[in-house]
Amino acid sequence: MNRAKNVRIRNRAVILMLMPVTTLLWLIGWTLFWTGSKTKPQKPKPTPQTNTTITTTILLENEEYNT
């Protein structure tokens, strides 16, 4: 019976030690999320338009040779 009580106390002690760390990490994450959503999204830089034409060619082999 004494062991079960010690385990229960140890579990509570671990939870109490981890609670401030968890709270701090949550606060940092929430702050980063909140400030990130307040900033305006950056507009992409316009790319210069180039008129490049692409031509395709099909080369066929002749089966007849001129002899």
C-alpha positions as CSV (number, residue, x, y, z in Angstrom):
1,M,0.0,0.0,0.0
2,N,2.9,2.3,0.7
3,R,4.4,1.9,-2.8
4,A,1.2,2.9,-4.5
5,K,1.1,6.1,-2.5
6,N,4.7,6.9,-3.4
7,V,4.0,6.3,-7.1
8,R,1.0,8.6,-7.0
9,I,3.0,11.3,-5.3
10,R,5.8,10.9,-7.8
11,N,3.4,11.2,-10.7
12,R,1.9,14.4,-9.3
13,A,5.4,15.8,-8.7
14,V,6.4,15.1,-12.3
15,I,3.2,16.8,-13.6
16,L,3.8,19.8,-11.4
17,M,7.4,20.1,-12.7
18,L,6.4,19.8,-16.4
19,M,3.4,22.2,-16.2
20,P,5.5,25.4,-16.3
21,V,7.6,24.1,-19.2
22,T,4.5,23.1,-21.1
23,T,2.9,26.4,-20.4
24,L,5.9,28.4,-21.5
25,L,6.2,26.5,-24.8
26,W,2.5,26.9,-25.5
27,L,2.8,30.6,-24.8
28,I,5.8,31.0,-27.2
29,G,4.0,29.0,-29.9
30,W,0.8,31.0,-29.6
31,T,2.6,34.3,-29.7
32,L,4.5,33.3,-32.9
33,F,1.2,32.2,-34.4
34,W,-0.6,35.3,-33.4
35,T,2.1,37.7,-34.7
36,G,2.5,35.7,-37.9
37,S,-1.2,36.1,-38.7
38,K,-1.2,39.8,-38.1
39,T,1.5,40.5,-40.8
40,K,0.4,41.1,-44.4
41,P,1.3,38.4,-46.8
42,Q,4.2,39.4,-49.1
43,K,3.3,40.0,-52.7
44,P,5.3,38.0,-55.2
45,K,7.7,40.0,-57.3
46,P,6.4,40.4,-60.9
47,T,8.5,38.4,-63.3
48,P,9.4,40.1,-66.6
49,Q,7.4,38.8,-69.5
50,T,9.5,37.4,-72.3
51,N,8.1,36.3,-75.6
52,T,10.0,33.2,-76.3
53,T,8.7,30.9,-78.9
54,I,9.4,27.2,-78.8
55,T,9.5,25.4,-82.1
56,T,9.4,21.6,-82.4
57,T,10.8,19.6,-85.3
58,I,10.4,16.0,-86.2
59,L,13.2,14.5,-88.2
60,L,12.4,11.5,-90.2
61,E,14.8,9.1,-91.8
62,N,14.5,8.3,-95.5
63,E,14.2,4.7,-96.3
64,E,15.4,5.2,-99.9
65,Y,18.9,6.2,-100.6
66,N,19.8,8.0,-103.7
67,T,22.3,5.9,-105.6
